[in-house]
Amino acid sequence: MIRHGHGITCDVHIYEKIKQMKLKKSLAISETGFVFDPSTGDSYTVNPIGLEIIQLLKVGKNLKSITKIMTQTYDVDHNTFERYYYDFLGMLKQMQLVTLDD
Amino acid sequence: MNKKPFERPVIKKVTAGMPSKFGLQVHHEPITEIDGVPVQSLLDQFGSPLFIYSEKTIRNTYKEAYRAFSSRYPNVLFSWSYKTNYLNAICNTFHQEGSWAEVVSGFEYKKALANGVKGDQIIFNGPQKTRNDLLLAVKNESLIHIDHFDELYELIEISKESDFKPKVAIRINMDIGIYPAWDRFGFNYENGEAWDALNRIMHCKTLELTGLHTHIGTYIMSAEPYKVAATKMSDLALGLARKYNHHILYIDMGGGFASKNTLKGGYYPGTDTTPSFDDYAEAIVSVLMKAEFQPDHLPLLILETGRALIDDAGYLAGTVVANKRLADGQRASILDAGVNLLFTSFWYDHDIRPAKPMSDQTEETAIFFLFFMNIDVIRKNTIFPLLKKGDPFVIQRVGAYNNTQWMQFITMRPNVVLIDMNSDVHVIRKEETVDTMNQLEATPEHLKVF
């Protein structure tokens, strides 16, 4: 088990894996919230906050800096953001939009 | 600096060429207040979850129903169906509007009496009336609706030993062209049993036959079956007039009018498919007016509709406890109110709304309660806004049957409040506490110490 800086205790295995995940480089991301995966031909829509996270991931930002940016902009505390961030990355993983190997 | 509101991030796959089974995008208009009272303030003051009733909606709905019938028929009476909602404040609102009481058990009968309803304004339905229930009802000159021959013979016995002449009607079931046919209430019309029962009563000098009653079913989504039922009821009433020169005082068409909730499996929402009070009134009254009743013997028309009168006035507000993701990636929201409080979620796809403004972003969501049992599903898969832990929600149209069929399971039943005509809020049933539950129990002395 590991204790994060924000006081959340979680399973190393899952979260460390998620931390190492990177957005697929080939993804096409529009400014209006559409994501296209050319390797599968699938398209996705994201809400504005999801889009902002994807754009930050795309430029290589890590959880710490994404959390800082988002908590400064939005009315959300660190713990709540982290909880939904991991949930969002779980969705990206399920949709195979992130990769471990890059 | 004002920060922007946070919404949880969400991504959805676009399935081109495959229309969503939910059709066009649904906008979930939030219910932020009820009769001018903010939902969040109600939850803060009275706890979450919370049942909320609107007195204004009750009275308006009653007036709409009464107008639909009384504008077509000269002699109409509504009798409030206690089993639909027997919270005393709710019953008394209907009694103030002019409703009598319709009860189906000794418990409900005593509740009506305690509310101050006169004995001769109580209609006693139901298949189980104990001897003591019958004795009390006979003494109070209540209208006793006989369900079966066993009850008829018990009443004959009571009447012969009593100084009172019981006022009775029989309950009649019939084929009204819908499936499944409800043949459990009373005597059958088609096989002649109802006519036999009427003859038996007419030959008994100690009983007074006052009316005829039918209850053709529940949530009847078409007005047509009521036409068939009214025709058969008129036929029996006219038969009695011909054979015995006996004119019954009333025809009770029971209840069964649908509310605007959507039944599970319904293709269109209930708001689009439910007949109006005018539709039901037209079906019933058109038959009664055309039947060959003499003008001075036109029977009183009694209606026992419950669901359609109270469903819209009830709300269940609560809070999102947590969100989680199921094995297949589907979002699941856990609410602090579930099937324990919302019995009707077994047959309705309830309309759940956020209680504060949300964006139009939605996600396919399963909605559960804390039990997380297989049966504890309010909505298995619904398009739902992105509510977060702690966000308030409101389920509308829960006024019928939930406060009579709710369960005390794992948690206790919450406060019920009524918003009156001036938007003042009253607790009409206090939340249960551990003491409420424990005071009914007794632990034997030898089990008190361990």
Interface residues (C-beta under 8 A of the other chain):
Chain A: F34 V35 D42 S43 Y44 T45 V46 N47 P48 I49 G50 I53 I54 M70 Q72 T73 Y74 D75 V76 T80 F81 Y84 Y85 D87 F88 G90 M91 L92 Q94 M95 L97
Chain B: K3 K4 P5 F6 E7 R8 P9 V10 I11 K12 K13 V14 A16 N323 R325 G329 S359 Q361 L386 K388 K389
